[in-house]
Every structure is written in structure tokens, then in C-alpha cells.
Amino acid sequence: MIPIIDAHHHIWRQADLPWLQGPMVPRIFGPYEPIRRDYPIEEFLADISGSGIEKSVYVQCNWAKDKAVEEVAWVQSVADAHGWPHAIVGYADLLDENAGETLKRQSAFPLMRGIRMQLHWHENEMYRFAPIPDLMNDQRFRKNIARLADYGWSFDLQVFASQMGDAAKLAADNPDITFILQHAGMLEELTPAGRAAWRDGMKRLADQQNVVSKLSALGTFIHRNDKAHIAGVVSETIEIFGSDRCLFGSNYPIEKLWVSYADLAATYRNVMSPFSNETQQAVFSGNAKRVYRL
């Protein structure tokens, strides 16, 4: 069995997450009452037991903006105590004039590997996170994202198909930063036209050699673990980006709303089984080791 690195998961304390407090705010992934609680590392380790997961990467989960450093500090303390996770992608508000100071403080933590600031915007308000579609073109954002190269950090890029042109230019203008496309470009419109727009955007991103794609959260818009859907997105993404620029991520515990970790991992193994051992090794572990320096 080829070991897997989970390149995208979360652990959290409900008290730190504004979106898990008060009334349930509509989210892309639907009703989420079952996960409106603490999701500690102990539960994550129990969830992955027997799945062949050998390492993992924590990705920020929207603590309050002024607690960006505290989030990294807490996750580092969890890793120090448990040996998991093995890398951290934190948050910084790259529109903040003091973002450079935030990055400097986060750099004190040895597991820091990158930043995610969610840029996705959609005409459907439920799918919208950023206030405007072209936030990545803001000059202060551009100035601050360039600072990631000073630390050798990546940027976890989360955009929809309509934003991929701007995202490709952002990557082209920052060749020293690795951009990790979240959730294989978040294919949400499954009509022929929607798939064509996604495919075109993915090709524009893949033209930039410093962009890689994460094969994660493929149940987000359909709210189920659908082998055929996952197989289609995975095969097309690997065809577009190449096997050396794709990596697996679980997006747990979000996906826990509709599938166990064991079943999720089994589906991906099944979907990847027609590919060569070399490709499977790259997608399941080798690329994550390189990209996140594990």
C-alpha cells in the first residue's frame, strides 16, 4: 500500500472560530451542525487510523483575523505534543499594512510552510468568501504576498474558474512563490459550459510552472463521496497539470459530514489505481513532501 500524506486538513477549537459560534451561517458544504464543536488532533488521528496516512499538513480554518499568530502557535503546540501535524499553512491578512509583522512573528514557528488567504468570489452569495472577485489585484495585497518569497513559503490559492485568469497572472508575477491551487479549482458548475470554463481556467493556471493543484474537497459542492465525480476531476487535473504537480488532501473534518476518512481514502486509492505506481507515489506522497518540505 502506497503511504499517503494528507496535504489539507484542519483541527480546531470551536471557541476560536467565529463561524462556529452563534447562528449557523450558510456555507458551501451545506448544514454543518455535526462539526460545530472541537475537532482535536486526537479525533483526527482516530479518524485516519488504518488509512495508511503517514503525515499531514494543517491548513488555516478562519480564526479571527487578529489571531493569525495565535492560530499558528496553537497548532505548533499540538504538533510538539503529538507529532502531528507535520507542517502548517497559516493565515495572514495580506490587505493589512502590518502583514509583514504578522509573517515575521509566524516565522518563529518551525512548522510554518505557507499562507492561505481565501480569495474565492462567486455570483452565488453562499459560495462567496472574498468581498470582490479581483482582490488579488489590490496593490497592497500584491506587495504583501511577495513577502512570502522571503521565507520560502507557498500560497494556498483558493479561487473559482472565473478568477483563474487573474490568478494565473498573480502566479506569473511571483515566480519565486509556489501557488497551491485549492480543491482542484473548485468545480461547482457541472454543466458542459461550467466544466469548459473550469477546464480553460485550469489550463491557464497550469501554464505557470509554479502552480500545483491539490486534489481535495471534491465532495464540497455535491455533499457526497461520489467515485465517478472524483475520478473525473482527478483524471482531468492530472492530465492538465501532470502527475508531478498534483497532491492529495482530505479537507477533513469538512468531508466528515458525508464520508468516513477510511472510505474517502479508499475511494481515492481506487480512483488512482489505473495510474502507474510512480504517478500514485507522486500524487499521494512525493509531491506533498516536496511542496511542503516534509
C-alpha positions in Angstrom: 0.0 0.0 0.0 1.4 3.4 -1.0 1.5 5.7 2.0 -0.5 8.9 1.9 0.3 12.4 3.0 -2.8 14.4 3.8 -1.9 17.8 2.4 -5.1 19.5 3.6 -6.8 19.0 6.9 -8.0 21.1 9.9 -8.1 20.7 13.6 -9.9 23.3 15.6 -11.3 24.6 18.9 -14.8 25.9 18.4 -14.2 28.8 20.8 -11.6 30.2 18.3 -13.8 30.1 15.2 -16.3 32.9 14.6 -18.2 30.8 12.0 -18.8 28.0 14.5 -20.3 30.4 17.1 -23.8 31.8 17.2 -26.4 31.1 14.4 -25.2 28.7 11.7 -24.1 30.7 8.7 -24.7 29.1 5.3 -21.6 27.6 3.9 -20.6 25.9 0.6 -20.6 22.5 2.2 -24.2 22.7 3.5 -25.5 22.3 7.0 -22.6 21.5 9.4 -24.2 21.0 12.8 -22.2 17.7 13.4 -18.9 19.6 13.3 -19.9 22.7 15.2 -17.6 21.6 18.0 -14.0 21.0 18.9 -12.2 18.8 16.4 -8.9 17.9 18.2 -5.9 16.1 16.9 -6.8 13.0 18.9 -10.0 12.7 16.9 -8.2 13.3 13.6 -5.7 10.6 14.5 -8.6 8.2 15.3 -10.3 9.1 12.0 -7.2 8.3 9.9 -6.3 5.1 11.8 -5.8 2.2 9.4 -5.9 4.5 6.3 -2.2 4.5 5.6 -1.7 8.2 6.3 1.9 8.9 7.3 2.0 12.7 7.5 -0.4 15.6 7.3 -0.5 19.4 6.6 -2.7 21.7 8.7 -4.4 24.5 6.7 -5.8 27.5 8.5 -9.5 27.4 9.3 -10.5 31.1 9.8 -9.8 32.1 13.3 -10.5 35.7 14.0 -8.2 37.9 11.8 -6.3 39.3 14.8 -5.4 35.8 16.0 -3.4 34.7 13.0 -0.2 34.3 15.0 -2.1 32.6 17.9 -3.5 30.0 15.5 -0.1 29.0 14.3 1.3 29.0 17.9 -1.6 26.7 19.0 -1.1 24.2 16.1 2.7 24.2 16.7 2.0 23.3 20.3 -0.3 20.5 19.2 2.4 19.2 16.9 5.0 19.4 19.6 2.9 17.4 21.9 1.6 14.8 19.5 4.0 14.7 16.5 1.1 15.7 14.2 0.6 17.7 12.0 3.9 17.9 10.2 3.5 21.3 8.5 1.4 24.4 9.0 -0.3 26.7 6.5 -1.3 29.8 8.4 -3.4 32.9 7.7 -2.3 36.5 7.2 -4.5 39.4 6.1 -2.5 40.5 3.1 -4.5 43.6 2.8 -3.2 44.8 6.2 -0.4 47.3 6.2 1.1 45.4 9.1 1.0 42.0 7.3 4.8 41.9 7.2 5.0 41.9 11.0 2.4 39.1 11.2 4.5 37.0 8.8 7.7 37.7 10.8 6.1 36.6 14.0 4.7 33.4 12.4 8.2 32.6 11.0 9.3 31.8 14.6 7.3 28.6 14.4 9.4 25.8 12.7 6.4 24.1 11.0 5.3 27.1 9.1 5.3 26.5 5.4 2.8 28.9 3.8 -0.2 31.2 3.9 -3.8 30.8 2.8 -6.0 33.9 2.4 -9.2 32.7 0.7 -9.8 34.8 -2.4 -12.8 32.9 -3.9 -15.7 35.0 -5.0 -18.9 33.8 -6.8 -22.1 35.3 -8.0 -23.9 32.9 -5.7 -23.5 34.6 -2.2 -23.4 31.2 -0.5 -20.2 30.4 -2.4 -18.7 33.8 -1.8 -15.8 34.5 0.6 -13.9 37.5 -0.7 -15.8 40.8 -1.0 -14.8 41.3 -4.6 -13.7 38.9 -7.4 -10.3 40.6 -8.1 -9.0 41.1 -4.6 -5.7 39.6 -5.8 -5.0 42.6 -8.0 -5.0 45.0 -5.0 -1.6 46.7 -4.8 -1.2 46.2 -1.0 -2.1 42.5 -1.4 0.4 42.2 -4.2 3.1 43.9 -2.1 2.4 41.6 0.9 2.2 38.3 -1.0 5.6 39.0 -2.5 7.0 38.8 1.1 6.3 35.1 1.2 9.3 34.5 -1.0 11.5 35.9 1.8 10.5 32.9 3.9 10.4 30.3 1.2 6.7 30.0 1.8 3.9 28.9 -0.5 0.5 30.4 -1.0 -2.6 28.2 -0.9 -4.7 29.7 -3.7 -8.5 29.3 -3.5 -10.4 30.7 -6.5 -13.2 29.8 -8.8 -12.9 29.3 -12.6 -14.0 32.9 -13.3 -11.0 34.2 -11.3 -8.3 31.9 -12.7 -7.1 34.4 -15.3 -6.2 36.9 -12.6 -4.8 34.1 -10.5 -2.5 32.9 -13.4 -1.2 36.5 -13.7 -0.6 36.6 -10.0 1.5 33.4 -10.2 3.3 34.7 -13.3 4.3 37.9 -11.4 5.6 35.9 -8.4 7.7 33.1 -9.9 9.6 32.5 -6.6 6.4 31.5 -4.8 4.7 28.1 -5.2 0.9 28.6 -5.6 -1.1 25.5 -4.4 -4.5 25.6 -6.1 -7.1 24.5 -3.5 -9.6 21.8 -4.2 -8.6 21.3 -7.9 -10.1 24.7 -8.8 -13.4 24.1 -7.0 -15.5 22.8 -9.9 -19.0 23.8 -8.9 -20.9 24.2 -12.2 -21.3 20.7 -13.6 -23.0 21.7 -16.9 -20.9 21.4 -20.1 -20.4 25.2 -20.1 -19.3 25.2 -16.5 -16.9 22.3 -17.0 -15.5 24.0 -20.1 -14.8 27.3 -18.1 -13.2 25.3 -15.3 -11.0 23.4 -17.8 -9.9 26.5 -19.6 -9.0 28.2 -16.3 -7.1 25.2 -15.1 -5.0 25.2 -18.3 -4.2 28.9 -17.8 -3.0 28.2 -14.3 -1.1 25.1 -15.3 0.8 27.2 -17.8 2.5 28.7 -14.8 5.1 26.2 -13.6 5.0 27.5 -10.0 1.3 26.4 -9.7 0.4 22.9 -8.4 -3.1 21.5 -7.7 -4.5 19.9 -4.6 -6.9 17.1 -5.2 -9.1 17.8 -2.2 -12.7 18.7 -1.1 -14.2 17.1 -4.2 -17.4 16.4 -2.3 -17.8 20.1 -1.3 -20.5 21.0 -3.8 -22.2 17.7 -4.2 -22.2 16.8 -0.5 -21.3 13.1 -1.0 -18.4 10.8 -1.7 -19.0 10.2 -5.4 -16.4 8.0 -7.0 -17.3 8.9 -10.6 -17.2 12.6 -9.9 -13.9 12.3 -8.0 -12.4 10.2 -10.8 -13.4 12.7 -13.4 -11.8 15.7 -11.6 -8.7 13.8 -10.6 -8.0 12.4 -14.1 -8.6 15.8 -15.8 -6.5 17.7 -13.3 -3.6 15.2 -13.6 -3.9 15.4 -17.4 -3.7 19.2 -17.2 -1.1 19.7 -14.5 0.9 16.5 -14.8 1.4 13.9 -12.1 4.4 15.8 -10.6 2.1 18.8 -9.8 -0.9 17.2 -8.1 -1.3 16.2 -4.5 -3.9 14.6 -2.3 -5.7 16.3 0.6 -8.7 15.2 2.6 -10.3 18.5 3.7 -11.2 16.8 7.0 -13.3 17.2 9.0 -15.5 19.0 6.4 -15.7 15.9 4.4 -16.7 14.0 7.6 -20.1 15.5 7.1 -20.8 12.8 4.4 -18.0 10.2 4.4 -15.6 8.4 6.9 -11.9 9.0 6.4 -11.4 5.3 5.6 -14.0 5.4 2.8 -12.6 8.7 1.5 -9.1 7.3 1.3 -10.3 4.1 -0.2 -12.1 6.0 -3.0 -9.0 7.9 -3.9 -6.9 4.8 -3.9 -9.5 3.2 -6.2 -9.6 6.2 -8.5 -5.8 6.3 -8.7 -5.4 2.5 -9.2 -5.3 2.7 -13.1 -2.3 5.1 -12.9 1.3 3.9 -12.7 2.9 3.2 -9.3 5.1 6.2 -10.0 2.2 8.5 -10.5 0.4 7.2 -7.4 3.5 7.7 -5.3 3.9 11.3 -6.6 0.2 12.3 -6.0 -0.2 10.5 -2.7 3.1 11.5 -1.0 6.1 12.6 -3.1 4.7 15.9 -4.3 3.5 16.9 -0.9 6.9 16.1 0.6 8.5 18.4 -2.0 5.9 21.2 -1.9 5.6 21.4 1.9 9.2 20.4 2.6 8.2 17.4 4.8 
